[in-house]
């Protein structure tokens, strides 16, 4: 029995080795990352940890394979197994940057930065930019989470109130009123537990339907909705300004970076306008002219006309990124305030309406008595 188990494990090992060699051969022929179908994505925190390590300890000209080996020793669990597979590919001559970019482990902006390795040739500078970008994304996420905590708390309170009314108050009032042959109002009966479950099921079906078929709808219509369009423009401007800033910094054509971003970008609006900008650049348009599109705010469209030279353009783009980030924070704060205000109004109206409707049958009871 033990002999069979050893033979079986040996066969499995040979089979896995064969699969690995076959996958490497496929990668070399077709330039496809072997674990791409498994979608081995890294979280923002792990991306920050990886590029922080490489930014601190990588020295230009040093063996990157050795640095990844050292980094793997700090990992545990699935991430350690994933990076061991990456080390296997690196031993067979596959570039670390190619593995990261082709596997789509990181977001589109980080892939864009790492894809500059062939043009820039300076891994240390790229790792520094990747670390700064991942750190900024995490800080933005923490700020947004802290701002959304208040409206989320109000929504949870309203939901808990609905559940309490449905499971506790309505059955108690129903038993009390039935003894006097009085029915609860129709609006109150509509809040009973089976109906709430039905409402939740219908709402989930609507959300899933919008998520599945939303890409088939012309998303440019969203740009005509005031509050929604503001958020879309701010997100797109943030992405576009970073692309232009990196292109100016590393002296690389903007359309090359846009093509790298389009490989991983999921937003249909971003894909449409980035493709439009890429076409404008290929037609020979200037940097100030490509910003003359509807999704870019007017104040940014002609600001680069006054910038002559790479240094001034880089400085202005940095200021535009900072200003756009401040506008994003102000926009999120407005959304949070509106959401919290509406949640408080809804909770107050809900309590008042339910109290009024539950007490209204007492008039009929007084007539009976």
N, C-alpha and C positions, 0 to 999 in steps of 0.2 A: 504493500500500500504506500509506504514511504517512497519506494523507488518510483512508483507511478507518479506520485506528486512532484518529485524532483524532475522527472522527465517532462511532465506537463509544464512546470514553471520554466524549464529550460526552453521548451518550444515557444512559450509565450514571449520569453526574452528575445529569442531569435526573430519572432514575428514582429515585435515592436521595433527591433533594430532595422528589419527590412522596411517597415513602414516609414521610419525616420529617414533612411537613405532614399526611399522613393520620394518622400515629401521634399527632401532637399533637392533632388534632381528636378522635381516639378518646379520648385522655386527658381532654380537657376535657368530653366527653360522659359518659364512663363512669368517670372517675377511676381509670384503670388505667395503671400505669407501662409504657411502651412496651417496655422491655427486661426485663420481669419474667420472660418465658418463657426468656430466656437465663441466668437465675440469676447475674447479675453480682455475686457476693458479694465482700466485702472480708475479708481475713484480720484476725485480732486485731491484729497488728503494724501493718497499714495503717490500721485504725480508730483505733488509738492515735496514729499519726502525724498523721492528718487532724485529729482533735479537739485534739491538742496544738497544732497550728498555729493553728486557729481560736481556741482558748482564749488563746493568747499574744497574737495580733495583732488579733483582732476587737474593735472598740470599738462600744458600743451606739449604734445609729443609723447606723452606717457601711454602705456598699453591700456586701452579702454577695456579689453577683456579682463585684465587683472582687477581693474576697479569694480567691474560688475561682479566678479567673484567675491570680492570683499563685501560688496553690498548685499549679496545673496546670504551671507552668513548672518546678517542682521534680521532676516525675514523668517517667518514661520507660516505653516499652513499652505493654502492654495497659492499664495503669491510666491512662496519659495519654490514650489514645483513649477510654476509658470516661468520664473527667471532661470531655473535650471534648464528648461527647454530652450530658452533664449541663448543660454551659454552653449548648448549643443550646436545650435545653428551658427553661432559665432565661431566655434571651433572648425566648422566646415566652410569658413570663408564668407559668411553672410554678415553684412555691416549691421551694427547695432541700430544706427539711425534708420536703415531700410526696414529692419524688423518692426520698430516702433511705428513708423509712418505707414507702412503697408498693412499692418495688422489693425490699424485704427484703435489702438489702445487708448490714445489720448484724444482730446477734442481737436476740432479743426484748426484752431489757432496755434496750439502747440505743434501739431503736425506741420503747419506752415513754417514755423520757426525752425524746426529740425530739418525740414527739407532744404534749408539754405546751406547745409553742410558742404554740398558739392561746389556751391558758388563762393562761399565765404572761406571754408577751409580752416576755421577757427572754432573748435568744439567748445573751448572754455567760454567764449563770448556767447555762443548759442545756448549753452547750459545756463548761463547767468540770465539771459533773456527769458528762457523757459521757466526758470525758478521765479523770477519776478512776475511773470504772467500768471502762473498757478497760484502764487501767494495773493495777488490782487483778486483773482476769482474767488478764492476762499474768503477773503475779507469782505468782498461784496455779498457773498452768500450769507455770511454771519450778520451783516448789517440788515439785509432784507429779512432774515429770519427773526431778528430782534424786533424789527418794525411790525412784522406780521403777527407777533405773539398776542397783542391786544385784540385785534379783530378775530383771531382764531379762538381766543378764550371766550369772546362774546358769542361766536357761532356755536361753540361747544355748550355754553350755558343755555342758549335757546334750544338746541337739540335735546339736551337733558331735560329741560322744562317740558318739551313736547312729549318725551317718553314718560316722564312722571305723570303728566296729565292723562296720557293714554292708558297707562297701566294701573294707576292708583285712583286718581280723582274721578274719572268717568265711571268706572265700575261702582265706586261708592255712591255717587250721586244717582246712578241708574237704579241700584237696589233701593235707595231711599224713595225715589219718585215712583217706582213701580208699585210700591205699597199703597200709593194714592192714585194709581191708574193714570199717571201723567208721564208722557213721553218727553225725552230730552229733545231740544231743538236739533234740526237737521245738520247745522254746521258743527255742533258738538259731536254728534254721532259720526261725522266724517273724520274726526280725529282719533277714532278708536284704533287699537293696535293693528288689526288686519289691514285697515285702509292705509295706515302709515307705511306698512311694509310694501303695499302695492305702489304707493307714491315713490318710495325709495327705489323699487325695481324699475318703474317707468323712467325715473330720472337717470338711473344708471344706464338704461338702454339708450336714452337720448344722448348721454355723454359719450358712450362707446360709438354710437352711430356718427356723431360729429367728428370724433377722433379718426374713424376709419375713412369716412367719405369726405372729410374736410379738405383734403388735398385736391379733390376733383373740382372744388368750387373755386371760382376766381378770387383769390385772396387779396387782390388789389382793391376789392370792395371794402376791406377792413381799413384802408387808408382814408376812407371818407367818414369814418366814425371818429369823432373828436378825441375821446379819451384813449381809445384803442390805438389810433394812428400815432398819437404822441409816443406811446411806448414802443411801437414798431420802429419809428424813426430813430429813437434814441439807441435802441439795440443795434440797428443797422449802421448808424453813424459810428458807434463804438468799434464795430468790427472793421468798417472801411478805413477809419482813421488809423487804426493799428496797422492795417495792411500797407497803407501809404507811408506810414512812419518807418516801418521796417524796410520798405523798398528804398526809401531815401537814405536810411542809415547804412544799409549794406550795398547801395548802388546796384540794385537789381531791378529789372523791369517789373512794373506793377502787375501786368497781366500774368506773369509767371506765378506770382504769389496767389493771385486770384484763382488760377487754375488749381493750385494745391488746396485752397480752401474749398473750392467747389467739389472736390473729390469726397469730402466728408460732411459737407453742409447739408442739413436736413430741412431747413426752412425754405419753402417754395418762394416766398417773397425775396429772401436773401439771394437765392439762386438766380432769380429773374434779373434783379438789378445788378448783381455782380457780373452776370453774363453780358448785360447791356454795357457796363463800364468797360469790360474787357474788349468788346467790339469797338467802342469809341477810342480806346487806346490804340488798337490795331489800325484804326483809320487815321491815326496821327494827331488826335486831339491833345491839347495841353492839359496839365494837371488841374488848373483852375476850371477848365471847361467840362471835365468829367463830373465835377460836383454839381453841375446844373441839371439835376434830375429831381423829380417830385419828392422822392423820399428823403432828400437832404434839405435841412432847414435853410431859409434864405440867408441867415446871417453867416453861414459857412460857405456859401456858394462862390463868393468873389473875394474871400479873405486872402487867398494865395496869389492873387494878381499882384499884390504889392511886395511879394517875397521874391527876391532875386538871389539865386545861388542856393547850394545845398544846405549850408549851415542855417540860413534864415528859414528855409522851408521846414527843416527838421525842428527848429525852435517853435515855429508857428503850429506845426502839427502836434507837438507835445502840449502846447497850451490849449489847442482844440480838444484834445483827448481829456485833459483835466476839466475843461468847461463842460464837456458833454457828460462826464462822470458826475459833476455837481448837479447838472440838470436831471440826470437819472435819479439821484438821491432825492431831489425835490419832488420828482414825479412819483416815486414810491411812497413818499410821505403823504402826498395828496391822496393817493389811492388808499393808503391805510386809514387816513382820517375819514374819507368818505365811507369806506367799508364799516368802520367802527360806528359812525353816526347812524348809518342805515340799520346796522344790527341792533343798536339800542332802541331805535324807533320801532323796529319790528317786534322786539321783545316786549316793549311797553304796550303796543297795540294788541299783541297776542294775549297778554295777561288781562288787559281790560276787557277784550272781546269775550274771552272764555268766562271771566267772572260775571259779566253782564248776562251772557246767554244761560249760564247755569243758574243764576238767581232769578231769571225771568219767570220760570215755572212756578215760583213761590206765589205769584199773583193768582194763578189758577188754583193753587192749593188753598189760599185764603178764601176764595169764592166757594170752594168745596166745603171748607170748615164752616 
